[in-house]
Amino acid sequence: MTTPKVLESNTTTMPPEAARPLRQLKDVEASWEARLAQARAQAEETRRRCREELEEKVRQAREQADRARSQRVEEARRQAGEEARRLLETAQFEAAHLPPMDESTVQGRLSEIRQVLFAGLEDEGPGGTPRSRRR
């Protein structure tokens, strides 16, 4: 039976010229890691700045929309007030220029108004059959 060979390490030192490419590789690797870290930091700063700018623009847009909505509401109130004032003035003018009426004239007008309002309407009895109209 054979015994396995033990690997023996070479304890001799490496000549300086052989280590130079390894040092250069490590220097290049360190340089690229630094560049990558810088690029990541710049990307994060850009993302943060863009997010802040977007949030500011959204805030400004909301404020502008609120101002526009308030202006529309105020304009609608103003127009409604003007329309109400015109209607009131017209009603007051017409009321002031109505001919005087006695009680029988008022009752006659009310009767006419009721006839117009209830024209064609009939009370329905059981089963949907029309009842005679009251007069």
LINZISUL-V910676 format. One record per residue. N is the residue number from 1. OMEGA is omega as a letter, one per 20 degrees, with the letter a starting at -180 (NA if undefined). NEAR is the number of other ideal C-beta (glycine too) atoms within 10 Angstrom. D_FIRST is the distance of its C-alpha to the first C-alpha in Angstrom with 1 decimal. Layout:
N,OMEGA,NEAR,D_FIRST + N,OMEGA,NEAR,D_FIRST
This chain:
1,a,2,0.0 + 2,r,4,3.8 + 3,a,5,6.6 + 4,r,5,9.6 + 5,r,6,12.5 + 6,r,5,15.5 + 7,r,5,18.7 + 8,r,6,21.2 + 9,r,5,24.8 + 10,a,6,27.4 + 11,a,5,29.9 + 12,a,6,32.4 + 13,a,8,35.7 + 14,r,9,36.9 + 15,a,8,39.9 + 16,a,8,43.2 + 17,r,7,43.8 + 18,a,9,40.6 + 19,a,11,41.6 + 20,r,10,45.1 + 21,r,9,44.3 + 22,r,10,42.4 + 23,r,10,45.5 + 24,r,10,47.8 + 25,r,10,45.9 + 26,r,10,46.1 + 27,r,10,49.8 + 28,r,10,50.5 + 29,r,10,48.7 + 30,r,10,50.7 + 31,r,10,53.9 + 32,r,10,53.3 + 33,r,10,52.6 + 34,r,10,55.9 + 35,r,10,57.7 + 36,r,10,56.3 + 37,r,10,57.3 + 38,r,10,60.8 + 39,r,10,61.1 + 40,r,10,60.2 + 41,r,10,62.8 + 42,r,10,65.4 + 43,r,10,64.7 + 44,r,10,65.1 + 45,r,10,68.3 + 46,r,10,69.6 + 47,r,10,68.8 + 48,a,10,70.6 + 49,r,10,73.6 + 50,r,10,73.9 + 51,r,10,73.7 + 52,r,10,76.4 + 53,r,10,78.6 + 54,r,10,78.3 + 55,r,10,79.2 + 56,r,10,82.2 + 57,r,10,83.4 + 58,r,10,83.1 + 59,r,10,85.1 + 60,r,10,87.7 + 61,r,10,87.9 + 62,r,10,88.5 + 63,r,10,91.2 + 64,r,10,92.9 + 65,r,10,92.7 + 66,r,10,94.2 + 67,a,10,97.0 + 68,r,10,97.8 + 69,r,10,97.8 + 70,r,10,100.2 + 71,r,10,102.4 + 72,r,10,102.6 + 73,r,10,103.4 + 74,r,10,106.1 + 75,r,10,107.6 + 76,r,10,107.6 + 77,r,10,109.3 + 78,a,10,111.9 + 79,r,10,112.6 + 80,r,10,112.9 + 81,r,10,115.3 + 82,r,10,117.4 + 83,r,10,117.6 + 84,r,10,118.5 + 85,r,10,121.2 + 86,r,10,122.6 + 87,r,10,122.7 + 88,r,10,124.4 + 89,r,10,127.0 + 90,a,10,127.7 + 91,r,10,128.1 + 92,r,10,130.3 + 93,a,9,132.4 + 94,r,9,132.8 + 95,a,8,133.6 + 96,a,7,136.2 + 97,r,7,137.9 + 98,r,7,138.0 + 99,r,5,141.4 + 100,a,5,142.5 + 101,r,11,141.8 + 102,a,8,143.4 + 103,a,7,141.6 + 104,r,8,142.6 + 105,r,11,141.2 + 106,a,10,137.9 + 107,r,11,137.7 + 108,r,12,138.5 + 109,r,11,135.7 + 110,r,10,133.2 + 111,r,10,134.2 + 112,r,10,133.6 + 113,r,10,130.2 + 114,a,10,129.2 + 115,r,10,130.3 + 116,a,8,128.2 + 117,a,8,125.2 + 118,r,11,125.3 + 119,r,7,126.6 + 120,r,4,124.7 + 121,r,8,123.1 + 122,r,11,124.1 + 123,r,9,123.0 + 124,r,10,121.1 + 125,r,10,121.9 + 126,r,6,119.7 + 127,r,5,117.6 + 128,r,6,118.1 + 129,a,8,121.8 + 130,r,9,124.0 + 131,r,10,126.6 + 132,a,8,129.9 + 133,r,9,130.1 + 134,r,6,131.9 + 135,NA,4,134.7
